Amino acid sequence: MEIFQDLLLRRQSDRKYCDKPVEEEKILTCLEAARLSPSACNSQPWSFVVINSQPILEKAQKRIATMGMNKFVKQAPVLIAIVLEKANFTASLGSVIKDKEYPLLDIGIAANNICMQATELGLGSCILGWFDEKGLKQLLDVPEKKRIPLVISLGYSAATTRSKHRKPMKEILHFNSYKR
Ligand SMILES: Cc1cc2nc3c(=O)[nH]c(=O)nc-3n(C[C@H](O)[C@H](O)[C@H](O)COP(=O)(O)O)c2cc1C
């Protein structure tokens, strides 16, 4: 088993995939990682639509590769659309009182868990926030009123591991006071 830090360094947004299908068992393991994610008030405001069969995959890819963005998804053998479901009462109330979008935070955590699990399984992944949401909802029979905040592409990566470009720690870290 890998240590967590190695996984963090190996996880990257993969935008090149091999022409190799992803085993259903691996897809299910990634979704189990999402299911086990924490969420505000354990609300679990999510459901997942796995897209892994033609011709629906091709149609979904077209709705994600829009306006010159995300062309690479046309190589991805699996897409996972994360549907934002209604939060439970306490999370909804908490969101209003504290003016925080708990359900969207929950979705982000679940998305990252999918990607981290994918990395551990030797798969590449990319979180996608840019796509034709309306078109995708129609294609997947997701009711118009619901949202799809994110889609994740999955596949065996054909990319090499890049080094991370991140802000230096001294720019983002404060001990005990924001001013220091
Ligand atoms: C909420 C969110 C939305 C994103 N949307 C896209 C996207 O639409 N297309 C894309 O290629 N990458 C997308 N990314 C990936 C980021 O560009 C990437 O995580 C960032 O540049 C850091 O690179 P790394 O993931 O390889 O470490 C998204 C990431 C997040 C967290």
PDBQT file of the ligand as one rigid body, heavy atoms in Angstrom, charges set to zero:
ROOT
HETATM    1  C1  LIG A 201     -13.477  22.392  -9.216  1.00  0.00    +0.000 C 
HETATM    2  C2  LIG A 201     -12.461  22.050 -10.295  1.00  0.00    +0.000 A 
HETATM    3  C3  LIG A 201     -12.810  22.201 -11.625  1.00  0.00    +0.000 A 
HETATM    4  C4  LIG A 201     -11.886  21.865 -12.619  1.00  0.00    +0.000 A 
HETATM    5  N1  LIG A 201     -12.265  21.939 -13.940  1.00  0.00    +0.000 NA
HETATM    6  C5  LIG A 201     -11.402  21.539 -14.906  1.00  0.00    +0.000 A 
HETATM    7  C6  LIG A 201     -11.808  21.505 -16.268  1.00  0.00    +0.000 A 
HETATM    8  O1  LIG A 201     -12.953  21.794 -16.627  1.00  0.00    +0.000 OA
HETATM    9  N2  LIG A 201     -10.887  21.099 -17.190  1.00  0.00    +0.000 N 
HETATM   10  C7  LIG A 201      -9.624  20.717 -16.842  1.00  0.00    +0.000 A 
HETATM   11  O2  LIG A 201      -8.855  20.356 -17.737  1.00  0.00    +0.000 OA
HETATM   12  N3  LIG A 201      -9.211  20.727 -15.542  1.00  0.00    +0.000 NA
HETATM   13  C8  LIG A 201     -10.068  21.123 -14.584  1.00  0.00    +0.000 A 
HETATM   14  N4  LIG A 201      -9.686  21.085 -13.256  1.00  0.00    +0.000 N 
HETATM   15  C9  LIG A 201      -8.329  20.636 -12.904  1.00  0.00    +0.000 C 
HETATM   16  C10 LIG A 201      -7.406  21.778 -12.462  1.00  0.00    +0.000 C 
HETATM   17  O3  LIG A 201      -7.038  22.539 -13.570  1.00  0.00    +0.000 OA
HETATM   18  C11 LIG A 201      -6.183  21.163 -11.751  1.00  0.00    +0.000 C 
HETATM   19  O4  LIG A 201      -6.615  20.464 -10.593  1.00  0.00    +0.000 OA
HETATM   20  C12 LIG A 201      -5.137  22.196 -11.322  1.00  0.00    +0.000 C 
HETATM   21  O5  LIG A 201      -4.624  22.885 -12.424  1.00  0.00    +0.000 OA
HETATM   22  C13 LIG A 201      -3.964  21.554 -10.555  1.00  0.00    +0.000 C 
HETATM   23  O6  LIG A 201      -3.336  20.575 -11.342  1.00  0.00    +0.000 OA
HETATM   24  P1  LIG A 201      -3.265  19.035 -10.914  1.00  0.00    +0.000 P 
HETATM   25  O7  LIG A 201      -4.692  18.559 -10.682  1.00  0.00    +0.000 OA
HETATM   26  O8  LIG A 201      -2.660  18.319 -12.094  1.00  0.00    +0.000 OA
HETATM   27  O9  LIG A 201      -2.436  18.916  -9.690  1.00  0.00    +0.000 OA
HETATM   28  C14 LIG A 201     -10.591  21.398 -12.266  1.00  0.00    +0.000 A 
HETATM   29  C15 LIG A 201     -10.267  21.237 -10.913  1.00  0.00    +0.000 A 
HETATM   30  C16 LIG A 201     -11.193  21.535  -9.930  1.00  0.00    +0.000 A 
HETATM   31  C17 LIG A 201     -10.808  21.297  -8.480  1.00  0.00    +0.000 C 
ENDROOT
TORSDOF 0
